[in-house]
Amino acid sequence: MGLDPDDSDYEAGVICPDCVNEIFGGQTPKFITANVSGVVACPGWTRIIPNGSFLCEQTPGTPCEWVGQVGALLIIFNVRFAGGATVTATDGPAKVVFLEFSMGACRTIYPSNLRCDGPMPSESCAGGIMQLSWGPDIPCGGP
């Protein structure tokens, strides 16, 4: 899924030194789409569920992190170090509705660690995955 700098619909970002070759094919993108699917509401949760596609922009000064704010959802993911991804509902008191951590860096798929039951049950949402994509389908100039 590498990037083609000669493509007219391409915008390079600042190099993410840890993952530039492993997942980006030599050039780090400025914009990435986070595609979230399979998330379900836990019992009692009546607010937003974060399934959908969200355009995220590389964070200035943090080249291995991308952030997007889409309506009432704040999306943050980082492909460096341990990696991780969160989606927070902001349509009321801020509440994490998607969380992935500790799977290792340089990945493009993040499964959620949130569950409705267990030792630390979620009060919001559970399950699902976030898959990252980039390239010609991402508009130049971003949002």
N, C-alpha and C positions, 0 to 999 in steps of 0.2 A: 504494500500500500504506500510505497514511497512517493515523494513529491517531485513534480517536474517544474523546475524554475522557469522553463520556457513556455509553460502553459499560461495563457492570458488570464486565467481565472485562478491565479495562485498568489498567495502572499506569505512570504517567509517571515518567521519570527526570529528571536534571538536563540542561538544554539543551546539546547538542553544537553550539557556535556555527557550526562550519564546514559541517555537513551537515544542519542541522535542516529546511531547506526542500527541499534537493535529493533526499534519500532518505526522510526521515521525515515529510514532509507537514506540518511546522510544530510537531511535538511529539516529543521524543526518548523512546524507550521505556527503561524500567529493565531489562527482560528481553528477550533476543533468542535465538532458536534458530539455531544454526549447523548446517546440514545438509551433511555431508561425504559425497561419493560418488565412485566411480571410482578410489580409491587402490588400488594394487597393491603387493605385497611385492617387493622386489628379491631377487636370488639370495642365499640364505643367511640371510635375515631370517625368524625364527621367532616373533617376538613380535607384539604386538597391531597390527592394521591399523585406522586411524581412521575407517572408514566408519560413519555413523550420524548421529543427531540429538542435539545437545547443548545444554542450556539454559545460557545465560551471563548473568551479571549485570553491570550497569554498575559500573565500578571507582570507589569513592569518591575524589573529588578529581581524577579523570581522566574527564570526561564523554564522551569520544569513544572510550573503550576498554571492552571487555566481557571477562570472564574466567569460565571454567567448569572445574570439576574433576569429571570423570565417570569413576569407577573409576580405571583406570591411565592416563587421558589428561588432560592439562592443555591447555585451549583458550584462546587469547588472540587477539583481533583488535582493530584500531584503524582507524577510518574517517577519521582526521584526517591532515593533512600528506601524506606519501607513502602512507599506509595500509599494511596488511600483516596477515597472519594466520599463526599457527603452531599446530601441535598437537604436543605432546611426550609420548612414551611414558615413563611413570614406573614401569613394572613391572620395573625393573632399573636399570642405569645410565641416567640421563636421555638420551633420544635424540630429536631432531626427526624426526617422521614425516610432517609436512605443513608446507610453507613457501611463503608468497607474499609478494613484496615488489616495490616499484617500479612498480606499475601505476597509481598516482595515488589520490587520496582520494575520498571520497563515492561508494563503490560498494557493491553488495550481492552481487557474485559475485567470488570470488577463485580463480584457477587456480593450482595448485601449481607451483612452480619446480623441485621435486626431480625428478631423472632417475636411472635406474639406470646409465646410461653417460654418457660425455662427459668434459669436462676436470675436473669436480669431481663424480664420481659419488656418489650417495647410498648409504649402507650399510644403509638401512632400507626406506623406501617411496618410491614415485614416482607422479606424475600425480594426477589427481582435481581436484575443485573443492569450494569451500566456498560455499554460498549462504545468505545471512542472511534470516530471516523474523521477523515480530513481529505483534502485534495480538491479536485475540480468541482465537486458538488457544494463546496463552501464558498459563498460569495466573496469576492474581493472587497476588502474594506470592512468586512464583518457586519455587525448589526447596524 
